[in-house]
Amino acid sequence: AAGSAAPRRAAAPSMVTSSPKAPGRNPSLASDAGSPVTLTRFMIEQAMLNVDQEHLQDLQSLMAAIQMACKKIAALVQKSGISNLTGLQEGGGSVNVQGEEQKKLDVISNEVLKSALKFSGKMGIVASEEEDTPVLVDEMWSGNYISVFDPLDGSSNIDAGIATGTIFGIFEDTKTCLTETWEDEITERELACMTATMQPGTGLVCSGYCMYSSSTVMVLTFGNGTHGFTLDPEIGEFIMTHPNIQIPARGKIYSFNEANEPDWDPVLKQYVQNLKTGKGTSGEKYSARYIGSMVADVHRTLLYGGVFGYPGDAKNPNGKLRLMYECAPMSFLIEQAGGIATTTTGRCMDVIPQDIHQRVPLVLGSKDDVQELLDMYEAAK
């Protein structure tokens, strides 16, 4: 379990964020000749150079578990087409709590990640997009952290070989929530305990995603910048390839599902129209890029700049993205890279969850691009 020192949490910036200052010291992010910076080495150096942040010691074990799970999922995704892992679970009819039909790999990926986190010895509660309720970890293995995750984001694209990914976030467990079983049946006390552990994104001590595409890339933050690692299949290690990612202040790409445009509010319609026609603040005409896999769309936005969003509309006033599993972890990453993540009415990281599967609107990306939209909403009041 973590020591008494409080974990480093994400500070609440103004809506216009600047490049974040690291709360702790960073080791050298450049590879020595013949000695690449692996994720394991990075975690060890972080803990050694920031001894006052005792939670970093615990996160070494957690990241080892997450690394292993992501490598396993990456291998499953790569051979899904030749291993009968494509298609719907049980041939169709298997539906998760979101009302979405589950793919075979949704179910398998969920079990892989849940099991890895359970046996890390640091996890008290595991909450998955694929589970009806959070799961309490057996007391023998229990720790004082909470994990929230989407085990296979974009799984509807898996049969077409399009990029997918795993999204995760780690909170400190402020309650003592232990159970003697690894079952869904829980007492009212345990349920109340789990409900009390739901925290806003400002409580995150770590978040990240692992993208399964032409390469397997993990991007994460511990509150001291956003860093990217690429899996080297020859040695089986994640190697630092994108140190201290800074999202451009303005990009030239917008990423929305424009099929929903008829249901958007007038401000959002005008904003996207301005981007398309070059009538926005920058005067540039933007290109449209929308993959339909949040991890892939956010990854591109993080590296190239621009704006990504799944806003609320007349059909889905709260959008379709889940606060705990998708919006908060991604918002932490974007803010640590110098961008903005908003629900269009406030900072996404500040939203206090009312339900473990709560949905919220989300727009994130380059600070100038997102701020332009927020200014339009403010002017329309």
Salt bridges, closest charged atoms under 4 A:
ASP32 OD2 - ARG41 NH2 3.43
GLU45 OE2 - ARG41 NE 3.00
ASP58 OD1 - LYS122 NZ 3.15
GLU100 OE2 - ARG322 NH1 3.25
GLU111 OE2 - LYS114 NZ 3.47
GLU129 OE1 - ARG322 NH2 2.95
GLU131 OE2 - LYS114 NZ 2.87
ASP159 OD2 - LYS103 NZ 3.29
GLU172 OE1 - ARG9 NH2 3.08
GLU190 OE2 - ARG189 NH2 3.86
GLU258 OE1 - LYS276 NZ 3.34
ASP297 OD1 - ARG300 NH1 3.04
GLU326 OE1 - ARG322 NE 3.46
GLU335 OE1 - ARG347 NH2 2.66
ASP350 OD1 - ARG347 NH1 3.07
ASP369 OD1 - ARG250 NH1 2.86
GLU372 OE1 - ARG250 NH1 3.00
GLU378 OE1 - LYS381 NZ 3.15
